[in-house]
Amino acid sequence: MEETSVQDVRKEYQAKKQEMSSLKTALHSLHTEKEAAFQQLKEFRIKISALSTRIQDLKTQRQALTGQVKELKGERDKLNQVVKEKAQAHQVVDQKKKESGVPKFPAESPYKLKAEIARLERKLETEVMPFPKEQELNKKLKELKAIFKKCAAAIDASKKMNATRVEFSESRRKAQDAHQQVQEIAQKSQDVHVGINALYDEIQKWREEEKAVAEKYLRLKEEFFQTKQKQEELSKQLDTFSSQLKERDENSFQTRVLAKTAEVQEKMRKGKKLSTEDILAFQALD
């Protein structure tokens, strides 16, 4: 082969080696970027997984609170029904009191009336008195007993009124407490619900960032793969060039040896003195 052709091959071989060096640098850079993107993806997935776990925990908590609210609403409704019944009972007692015509207490307390009745009864039983006086005391005693009876009815009605009022107040207080508990737990459930939505928003934000990094990772992965293929193809080309140059170098060496050997043989035929180089060339032929 002509020397100029060999030089062209060597020149192209060196160009391919430089290209290989550039590809190795590019591969290293792509690998570094690709692995960094992959690490980012792992971090995003860990964060999203942690947020998803937190959401599930909050959903369980919200479900429990919703169950409490439902239960408390049932108790509140029962208590409201009791309040309604107690209010009706109070109205019935009050109406009966009004219908019975029970008067208000007299100036003297029922206890004084009872004491006066007892005094008059003793007086009638133990003292001797004129008949008109006895009649007068019996009349007064009868009047006092009638008044006391009405007072006793008023006392009993008042006691019933007070009892129904106390029961109504207690039932209403319990219903109000139950309603307050419903509101508090419902607010807690709402707060948990808001927290869940906030976590969903955060997950959405991380997913958007993850999507961008995932696209970058896939792009780098594809570039890395294509560059790797180019490197493998170039490596084959370099092996071919190397084999060609080696073969041409060997052929060139053999050609030079044969030429030198012919020259040595010619010197020997003419009886000329051989140099060390002549001897080595002659030995190479063997």
LINFEN-V744613 format. One record per residue. N is the residue number from 0. RES is the residue in one small letter. SS is DSSP state (a for helix, b for strand, c for the rest). D_FIRST is the distance of its C-alpha to the first C-alpha in Angstrom with 2 decimals. Layout:
N|RES|SS|D_FIRST + N|RES|SS|D_FIRST
//
This chain:
0|m|c|0.00 + 1|e|c|3.76 + 2|e|a|6.51 + 3|t|a|8.47 + 4|s|a|6.77 + 5|v|a|7.18 + 6|q|a|10.53 + 7|d|a|11.45 + 8|v|a|11.13 + 9|r|a|13.16 + 10|k|a|15.54 + 11|e|a|16.18 + 12|y|a|16.66 + 13|q|a|19.22 + 14|a|a|20.88 + 15|k|a|21.30 + 16|k|a|22.81 + 17|q|a|25.23 + 18|e|a|26.11 + 19|m|a|26.83 + 20|s|a|29.08 + 21|s|a|30.93 + 22|l|a|31.37 + 23|k|a|32.83 + 24|t|a|35.23 + 25|a|a|36.19 + 26|l|a|36.76 + 27|h|a|38.97 + 28|s|a|40.95 + 29|l|a|41.37 + 30|h|a|42.45 + 31|t|a|45.00 + 32|e|a|46.42 + 33|k|a|46.47 + 34|e|a|48.37 + 35|a|a|50.76 + 36|a|a|51.52 + 37|f|a|52.04 + 38|q|a|54.43 + 39|q|a|56.32 + 40|l|a|56.66 + 41|k|a|58.12 + 42|e|a|60.60 + 43|f|a|61.64 + 44|r|a|62.22 + 45|i|a|64.26 + 46|k|a|66.40 + 47|i|a|66.88 + 48|s|a|67.77 + 49|a|a|70.32 + 50|l|a|71.84 + 51|s|a|72.04 + 52|t|a|73.85 + 53|r|a|76.23 + 54|i|a|76.91 + 55|q|a|77.82 + 56|d|a|80.17 + 57|l|a|81.81 + 58|k|a|82.17 + 59|t|a|83.98 + 60|q|a|86.17 + 61|r|a|86.88 + 62|q|a|87.80 + 63|a|a|90.24 + 64|l|a|91.78 + 65|t|a|92.09 + 66|g|a|93.92 + 67|q|a|96.27 + 68|v|a|96.95 + 69|k|a|97.77 + 70|e|a|100.09 + 71|l|a|101.79 + 72|k|a|102.29 + 73|g|a|104.09 + 74|e|a|106.32 + 75|r|a|106.91 + 76|d|a|107.93 + 77|k|a|110.35 + 78|l|a|111.82 + 79|n|a|112.16 + 80|q|a|114.07 + 81|v|a|116.32 + 82|v|a|116.87 + 83|k|a|117.83 + 84|e|a|120.25 + 85|k|a|121.77 + 86|a|a|122.22 + 87|q|a|124.01 + 88|a|a|126.15 + 89|h|a|127.08 + 90|q|a|128.10 + 91|v|a|130.19 + 92|v|a|132.02 + 93|d|a|132.60 + 94|q|a|133.92 + 95|k|a|136.28 + 96|k|a|137.54 + 97|k|a|138.31 + 98|e|a|139.93 + 99|s|a|142.09 + 100|g|c|143.86 + 101|v|c|143.64 + 102|p|c|145.06 + 103|k|c|143.71 + 104|f|c|145.03 + 105|p|c|148.44 + 106|a|c|149.02 + 107|e|c|149.91 + 108|s|c|147.18 + 109|p|a|147.45 + 110|y|a|148.08 + 111|k|a|151.16 + 112|l|a|152.30 + 113|k|a|151.99 + 114|a|a|153.96 + 115|e|a|156.65 + 116|i|a|156.93 + 117|a|a|157.36 + 118|r|a|160.01 + 119|l|a|162.00 + 120|e|a|161.82 + 121|r|a|163.20 + 122|k|a|165.86 + 123|l|a|166.98 + 124|e|a|166.98 + 125|t|a|168.78 + 126|e|c|171.06 + 127|v|c|174.29 + 128|m|c|174.53 + 129|p|c|176.40 + 130|f|a|175.17 + 131|p|a|174.16 + 132|k|a|172.13 + 133|e|a|170.53 + 134|q|a|169.72 + 135|e|a|168.19 + 136|l|a|165.99 + 137|n|a|164.95 + 138|k|a|164.00 + 139|k|a|162.00 + 140|l|a|160.38 + 141|k|a|159.41 + 142|e|a|157.89 + 143|l|a|155.91 + 144|k|a|154.62 + 145|a|a|153.50 + 146|i|a|151.73 + 147|f|a|150.15 + 148|k|a|148.98 + 149|k|a|147.26 + 150|c|a|145.78 + 151|a|a|144.49 + 152|a|a|142.89 + 153|a|a|141.35 + 154|i|a|140.07 + 155|d|a|138.59 + 156|a|a|136.98 + 157|s|a|135.59 + 158|k|a|134.21 + 159|k|a|132.50 + 160|m|a|131.20 + 161|n|a|129.86 + 162|a|a|128.29 + 163|t|a|126.54 + 164|r|a|125.50 + 165|v|a|124.00 + 166|e|a|122.23 + 167|f|a|120.91 + 168|s|a|119.68 + 169|e|a|118.03 + 170|s|a|116.32 + 171|r|a|115.16 + 172|r|a|113.82 + 173|k|a|111.87 + 174|a|a|110.50 + 175|q|a|109.49 + 176|d|a|107.81 + 177|a|a|105.93 + 178|h|a|104.89 + 179|q|a|103.71 + 180|q|a|101.66 + 181|v|a|100.14 + 182|q|a|99.15 + 183|e|a|97.70 + 184|i|a|95.63 + 185|a|a|94.56 + 186|q|a|93.38 + 187|k|a|91.44 + 188|s|a|89.85 + 189|q|a|89.00 + 190|d|a|87.49 + 191|v|a|85.31 + 192|h|a|84.30 + 193|v|a|83.33 + 194|g|a|81.34 + 195|i|a|79.47 + 196|n|a|78.60 + 197|a|a|77.40 + 198|l|a|75.09 + 199|y|a|73.78 + 200|d|a|73.05 + 201|e|a|71.23 + 202|i|a|69.16 + 203|q|a|68.29 + 204|k|a|67.11 + 205|w|a|64.92 + 206|r|a|63.55 + 207|e|a|62.54 + 208|e|a|60.71 + 209|e|a|59.23 + 210|k|a|57.98 + 211|a|a|56.13 + 212|v|a|54.54 + 213|a|a|53.70 + 214|e|a|51.89 + 215|k|a|50.00 + 216|y|a|49.16 + 217|l|a|47.87 + 218|r|a|45.75 + 219|l|a|44.25 + 220|k|a|43.76 + 221|e|a|41.85 + 222|e|a|39.71 + 223|f|a|39.07 + 224|f|a|38.10 + 225|q|a|35.72 + 226|t|a|34.14 + 227|k|a|33.88 + 228|q|a|32.07 + 229|k|a|29.63 + 230|q|a|29.11 + 231|e|a|28.54 + 232|e|a|26.04 + 233|l|a|24.23 + 234|s|a|24.38 + 235|k|a|22.62 + 236|q|a|19.88 + 237|l|a|19.54 + 238|d|a|19.48 + 239|t|a|16.61 + 240|f|a|14.61 + 241|s|a|15.74 + 242|s|a|14.72 + 243|q|a|11.16 + 244|l|a|10.98 + 245|k|a|12.91 + 246|e|a|10.84 + 247|r|a|7.62 + 248|d|a|10.25 + 249|e|a|11.79 + 250|n|a|8.99 + 251|s|a|8.51 + 252|f|a|12.30 + 253|q|a|12.85 + 254|t|a|10.96 + 255|r|a|13.14 + 256|v|a|16.09 + 257|l|a|15.96 + 258|a|a|15.81 + 259|k|a|18.62 + 260|t|a|20.52 + 261|a|a|20.56 + 262|e|a|21.88 + 263|v|a|24.49 + 264|q|a|25.57 + 265|e|a|26.05 + 266|k|a|28.18 + 267|m|a|30.15 + 268|r|a|30.81 + 269|k|a|32.13 + 270|g|c|34.07 + 271|k|c|32.51 + 272|k|c|32.95 + 273|l|c|30.08 + 274|s|c|29.23 + 275|t|a|28.87 + 276|e|a|25.08 + 277|d|a|25.08 + 278|i|a|27.14 + 279|l|a|24.99 + 280|a|a|21.82 + 281|f|a|23.92 + 282|q|a|25.28 + 283|a|a|21.90 + 284|l|a|21.29 + 285|d|c|24.41
//
